């Protein structure tokens, strides 16, 4: 039985030449026959904008906050930590019905509260 796997990460490069461990993990799970959705939180100002795409059987949901959140300030970074989970809660239900396995990488503070959100769905 195929499982719905959700991978929440702050690093998931678009360019295959810049691939990172999260790219390898998602591709490996897809190759093993799982239905994988990557929730890529665009943590840096240079990261890609919000979007949804499907590439080689892999669903990618990118979430980028408004430009204000990419200023260099402790308070803005703290606000980003609060608002990213909120953005996920409002964006993800459009793309994921049920999640059997949730994988989140560190820093876990960026995904605060999301395991509970997925468990309650």
C-alpha positions, -999 to 999 in steps of 0.1 A, spaced: 0 0 0 13 34 -10 19 58 19 15 95 18 49 109 30 53 146 38 87 161 40 90 195 56 122 213 50 139 247 47 163 235 20 151 220 -12 169 235 -42 151 237 -76 183 232 -96 194 195 -98 230 207 -98 224 222 -63 207 191 -50 210 185 -12 202 156 11 165 165 12 163 161 -25 180 127 -23 156 116 5 125 127 -14 137 110 -46 146 78 -28 112 76 -12 95 82 -45 116 55 -62 105 31 -34 69 37 -45 57 62 -19 36 92 -27 59 121 -15 50 157 -10 78 181 -1 68 212 18 97 236 12 97 266 34 116 294 16 137 306 46 160 329 26 152 359 6 169 343 -24 148 312 -22 121 306 -49 86 321 -45 55 302 -34 45 276 -59 32 241 -65 48 217 -90 51 180 -98 85 168 -110 91 131 -117 63 119 -94 73 143 -66 49 170 -54 66 202 -43 48 228 -23 69 259 -18 59 285 7 74 319 9 62 346 32 58 383 22 90 402 16 89 419 50 99 386 67 132 385 49 148 415 66 179 410 88 165 414 123 161 392 153 124 402 157 117 396 120 133 361 123 112 354 154 81 365 135 91 342 106 93 313 130 57 320 141 42 327 107 57 298 87 36 271 105 6 293 101 13 296 64 17 258 62 -16 252 80 -35 273 54 -16 262 23 -11 224 28 -47 212 30 -51 223 -7 -25 197 -17 -24 170 10 -55 150 22 -38 126 46 -2 122 58 9 87 69 45 97 76 58 132 85 95 139 81 108 173 93 144 184 94 161 207 118 159 234 130 127 220 144 117 254 157 107 263 121 81 235 121 68 241 157 33 227 161 31 211 126 33 175 138 2 181 159 -16 197 129 -9 167 107 -19 142 134 -53 159 139 -61 158 102 
